[in-house]
Amino acid sequence: MKKKELFFIPFVTLVTLMSLGACADEESEFIIFRDHENMSEISRDYLLNCLDDRGIEFKLDSQKNILIQKRDNDMAVASCS
């Protein structure tokens, strides 16, 4: 019985840490913040400067959509919309 108890706690800890790691990956996933069809070149430049000033990491995809990490969405909406 003692051997089972000795392996149970590390096993549960490992499973918990792995599931937390999976959640962290979902939060760092890039999502579309602004679609290229709804922006002029001037508004895109303004938005990119705003995101850069706030320290929010962004990317432009091949269609010039602005992508940000999912965890930064609330901050970006509050300060750059």
C-alpha distance (Angstrom), angle and dihedral (degrees) to the residues before:
residue distance angle dihedral
M1 . . .
K2 3.82 . .
K3 3.82 92.3 .
K4 3.79 91.7 56.1
E5 3.79 90.9 51.0
L6 3.80 91.5 48.8
F7 3.81 91.8 55.7
F8 3.79 96.9 39.5
I9 3.82 98.7 67.6
P10 3.84 96.4 48.9
F11 3.80 90.0 44.6
V12 3.81 93.1 52.4
T13 3.81 90.2 45.4
L14 3.80 91.5 51.2
V15 3.80 93.1 49.0
T16 3.81 91.0 48.6
L17 3.80 92.9 50.3
M18 3.79 91.8 47.9
S19 3.80 92.1 51.6
L20 3.81 91.1 48.6
G21 3.78 89.2 51.5
A22 3.80 90.4 53.0
C23 3.81 90.5 52.4
A24 3.80 90.8 50.9
D25 3.81 90.1 54.5
E26 3.81 90.6 54.5
E27 3.80 91.3 53.2
S28 3.80 92.6 51.9
E29 3.80 91.6 51.1
F30 3.81 113.5 117.8
I31 3.80 117.6 -118.6
I32 3.80 132.3 -177.0
F33 3.79 109.1 -91.2
R34 3.80 97.3 176.0
D35 3.77 128.5 11.6
H36 3.81 117.3 -132.2
E37 3.82 92.4 -130.5
N38 3.81 92.6 64.1
M39 3.82 98.1 50.0
S40 3.74 138.6 72.6
E41 3.79 121.0 -144.3
I42 3.82 90.9 -102.9
S43 3.81 94.0 52.0
R44 3.82 90.7 46.7
D45 3.82 90.5 53.5
Y46 3.81 91.4 47.4
L47 3.81 91.9 49.3
L48 3.80 93.1 47.4
N49 3.82 90.3 50.8
C50 3.81 90.7 48.7
L51 3.81 92.4 50.3
D52 3.80 90.8 46.8
D53 3.83 92.2 49.2
R54 3.82 90.4 52.0
G55 3.81 92.2 49.0
I56 3.80 93.2 -116.3
E57 3.80 112.8 152.3
F58 3.80 112.8 -128.3
K59 3.79 140.7 172.4
L60 3.77 134.8 -161.0
D61 3.78 115.7 -137.0
S62 3.81 125.8 -149.0
Q63 3.83 91.5 -83.7
K64 3.85 91.8 49.1
N65 3.81 94.1 -108.2
I66 3.80 111.9 153.9
L67 3.80 111.4 -120.6
I68 3.80 124.5 -165.6
Q69 3.77 133.3 174.7
K70 3.78 114.7 -87.7
R71 3.82 92.4 -122.6
D72 3.84 90.6 58.2
N73 3.79 95.8 51.4
D74 3.83 96.9 97.1
M75 3.80 93.0 49.0
A76 3.81 92.5 46.6
V77 3.79 92.9 49.6
A78 3.80 92.7 47.6
S79 3.78 97.2 47.7
C80 3.81 106.9 26.3
S81 3.80 107.3 34.5
